[in-house]
Amino acid sequence: MDSKKMKKLLEEKLKHPDRKITFDREKDTLRIEQKETGRGITITLPGIIAKWNEQKEKAIDETVYYVVEGLNAMEDQAQLSGHEKNIFPVIRSTSFPAEAEEGVPFFYDDHTAETRIYYALDMGKTYRLIDKNLIKKEGWEESQIRETALFNLRSLSTEFKKDAVAGNYFYFLNSNDGYDASRILNDRLLTEMKEKIEGDFAIAVPHQDVLIVADIRNNTGYDVLAQMTMSFFASGRVPITALSFLYEDGELEPIFILGKNKQT
């Protein structure tokens, strides 16, 4: 499917009397915004086409769902006070926008050379990234956001599925609650997993809905992890990074894998 066909398909599915849809030919993006407020969401067509090539209609349905829910969330009046249990950290790529389209800076922290930590207010079917204006309006301290988000993160399930490939062991956390990748910030969880690891401890967060922990016991394990991470990265709704990380002494170091050799 090419951009022209994808554009037409999404315009048909997202058409609404209260919405304005514009296409940027140069950037190959489609913007859907509320006519009354001018607030909206911009989606990149090549990324959706890539997912469509693997997932077909599922990729379209997910895109439409999250655009609609995102627009609805923009209309809601977000409040932090009284909703403390709904504040969570979310992992994003360093290429993710640092501010909302209205120019308001998001509140985020640096994490690795590949990732950042943003903070979100869960609103049920979707969530809103917390920005500096919302923090100021509510009179919160940034440290309060961090502490609350990490406390809530530790309350989430940590059930892994295990798989073995060529003498290596891979653990997958995929609860689809929007915070699977965020569990990489749960130090208690990583400490527990370290007790199970006999080889090298590697971690991957290819997209927001999966956390991969790997017990790498031979060089083949690195090759398998690289292919696995790239596959998840290409198919994820919110891609983060195709690189994996070695976890040592509480620190994450990116792994660059060439063939069956590992270089860090």
Phi, psi and omega in degrees: 000136179261175184297323181298315180291320180296318178303312181297319181296314181291323178299321179294318184283334183257001181298133180201143181303332183268002183244152174241129182242124180233147182246130176257104185296322183295316181270349182059048180236157177238128179249130178242120182223158177283129182299321186291319185257337183079000179276142183196191184230136177250129180242145181263121186294318180304323179295321180289323178297319179299319179290323180297324180298333179261323189249352181055232188298333179300322180296321179292313182300318180293320179298313180297316181301312184285333174292313181296314180295323178296318177295320179296320180296327180294335181276341180281146177275105183287140176222134177274312180296129183091350179233033183301326182288352183256013180260125182222155173276148174229134179274134177223161175293155177292346176275354179294143183306141179273351180213159176290165183295342177279359179091006180275125182294134171286155173270118179212163177236148174291147182234290173230183177294343182254342190224156173232161176252113172260170181232139188231149172258111182290127183241028178097264182279347178210182174218160179247129176291136183280129180248172184296326180295320181294319179298316180294317181298322182277347180074029180268158171268148179299324179297328179293322178297311182301310183296318180294316182296315181291325176297314180294325180300320182292346180274351182281156181298150181228043183271118180261153167254142186247142177220150179240134179221119175051042177083006178248155183239135183235133180245130184242127173248117188214072182272349179058039176259004179093354186233021180299310179297329182297338182293351173296343179272355181274093183301324180297319179295315181295325177295319179295319180292327181300329179295337182268345186274126178256336179258219175279138182267109179241150181225145176222142175229071184295326173211172191294341186255024175204143171235125180247126173247130184238136173256093187272117185246356175202171184297329178300327180300323178294320179294317178297317180298319180297315180294319180297314182296318179297321179296314178296318181301318183289333185258354185286147179291321177235086182297147179241290178206143178273354177275151173256174182227143167273138180248111181221129177053039177077007181246148178252125179237122181302144177251129174251115188252126176240114181061234182255009178257152177247138176229134180238000000 
